[in-house]
Amino acid sequence: MTNREIAEKLESIESKLSDLTKASEKPFDLAAAADYLKMSRSHLYQLTCRGIIAHYKPGGKRIYFEKCDLDEYVRRNRIRSQFELESEAANRISA
């Protein structure tokens, strides 16, 4: 592989990374957020109506989401593993 070919491949990779970064900064609309969370649009809309998931409504009509808010929603109510529970119990007993 020549230096020119390597440079062209590097440029291509940098361009694709840049596109990914820009895409991740854009807010999701309702359909994209529902696809991302793998749930129906109606269920996601219900979550917004109940105030369970953070969202934006700039014109009072369309709903938008930030990826970090969607990720935060998914990470709520984490269930600890059996090992974590046993470690915590052992630490409390020995303390």
N, C-alpha and C positions, 0 to 999 in steps of 0.2 A: 504494500500500500504506500503510495507516495505522500509526501507532505501536503500536497494540494488536496488529495482525496481525504486525508485526515482533517484538514482545515474545513472542507466542505461538510463533512459529517458532523464536526463540532458545531458549525454554524446552524445546521439543521436541528441538532439536539437543543442548542440554546434557544432557537426560535420556538420549538415545541414547549420547552419549559416556560418560556415567557407567556405563551398562550395559555398554558395551564394555570399559571399564577393569576393572570387577568381573569380567567373564568371563575376561579375560586373566590375572587373579590366581589363578583357580581352577586346581587341578592337573587334568591330563588323565587319564582312565582309559585302559586299554589300547586300547579301541576308538577313542576320540577321538584318541589319539596316533598310532595306525596310520593313521587317516584323514588326519591332519595331515601325516604323513610320506609318504603315498601308498604304503604298503606293507602287506603282509598282517599280520594279528595274530600268526600263527605265527612269521613272520620277526622281528617286533619282540620277541616273547617269547624267541626264540633269542638275540637281541642282549643282552637283559637277563641271561639265564642265563650267557652268556660274559663278562659284565661290560663289554661294549663301550659301553653307553649307561647313563647315570645314571638311577636310578629310586628310588622309595620303596615299601616294603612294610610299611605300618603294622601290620596285623594278622597279618602273615606269609602272607597269602593274595592279596589283591587288589594290583595293581601300579598305581602312579600316577607321573606325569611332570610336571615343570615345563617350561613352554614354552621357557625359556632353555636348559635341558639338551637339548631336542630340536633347537633352533636350533644349538647348539654341535656336536652330532653331525653335522648336515648340513654344517657349515662345516669339518669336518676334512678333511685331505689336499687342500688347495686346489692346483689345478694352475695354475701361472703362465702368463700369456700369452707369446707369442713376443716381443712388445715388451719385456715385463719381463725376460725372459731375456737379450735382446740388450743392454738397458740395463745390467744387472748385469755382463755380460761386459765391456762397454765401460768401466765404472767400475773393474773389477779390472785391466784392461790399463793404464789411464791412472794407476793408483795406484802 
